[in-house]
Amino acid sequence: MGVDFIRKAAKSFHKGLDRSRIDLGTPDLFTRLPDCEPRTYAATIRSNQKLNRGEDLCVRLDGAAVVAQRGMEIVAQFESPPAELIDALKDSHGEACGTVREIHEIADTAEITVC
């Protein structure tokens, strides 16, 4: 009798777990999915240049340096960019889109998100 009871209970137990897993995976009104945020890098703003929050810039390789441009004019330069940024730019033929997230006027730096 003990083995029969365990086998009967085990089958219903697995079925219950499967139903709960489906309930957990089904989105509802209160489900919040995590947002994917691209990486942000600090760049030094060149003198006499003004950047605006939310402004779109072109981030590109300039020899060994990484710069941000507005049109044909270089407005910021990334000081000692990380290897992952350089590799990502090389994979995208040396250019990528960037967006100004924050501006730190006292330090003359800007946080630029590269996507």
N, C-alpha and C positions, 0 to 999 in steps of 0.2 A: 504494500500500500504506500509506503514512503516514496519509492522510486516513481510510481505512477503519478503521485501528486506533484513531485518536482517537475516531471516532464510536462504535465498539463499547465502548471504555473509558469514554467519557463517560456512556453509558446506564447501565452497571452502577454507576458512581460515584454518580449521582443516586439510584439505588435503595438503595444502601448508606446514604446520608445520610438518606433517609426512614425506613429501619428504625431507625437510631440515634435519630432524633428521637422516634419512638414509644416506644422504650425509655426515653428520658429523661423523657418525660411520664407514664409509668406508675408510680404509687406502689408502693412496696414496704415491707418491714418497717422500713427505716432512713430513710424519707422524713420530713423534719421540715418542716411547713408553718409559715410565720410567723404569729404571733398578732397580732391587731389590738388595740392598746391605745388606749383613749380618752385624751383630753388631760387633764392634771392642772393645777389652778390653786391658787395660794396664797391663803388667806383668814385674816384676823385673827380670833382667837377673842374673843368678848365677855367682859368680866369676869364672874366667878362662874359660868362655863359650863364643863362638862367634856364632852369628846368622846371617843368610843371608836373604836379602829381597826376598820374594817369597818362602821361604823354608816352606815345609809342616811339621807340628808337630802334635803329639798326645796330646790332651788336656784331662785330666782326673781328677777325684776326688781322692784325697789321704787323706783319713780320712775326716777331716773337711776342708782341704786345697784343692785348685785347682792348678794343676801344668801342665807345658808343657814339653813333653818328645821328645827326638830324640832317637828312639830305646828304650833302657832300661835306658838311662841316663836322669835325670831331668836337663833341661837347663834353665827353668824360673818358677817363681811362681807368681800367681795372688794374690796381696795384697788386702784383704777385697773384695772378688768377690761379685758382686750383686746377689741377690736372684734369679733373672731370669736365670742367668748362671748356678747356682747350680741346679735349678729345671730342666733346659734343659738337663744337664748332667745326672741327676737322671733318666729322662725319656728315655735317650738313653743308659741305663745300665752303666753309669759312665764314658763313653768315647765319644769323638767327634774329628773331624778333625779340625785342625787350620792352618792358613797361616800367616806368618809374613808379615805385611804390611809396617811398619816403624820401624826403629831402632834409638833410641836416645842414642848415646854413652856417652854423658856427664852425663846423669842421670842414665845410666845403665838400661834403660827400653826399652821395645819393645811393639808395638801395634800389637796384634794378633787377627785376624778375626776368629771367631768360627762359623762353619756351620754345 
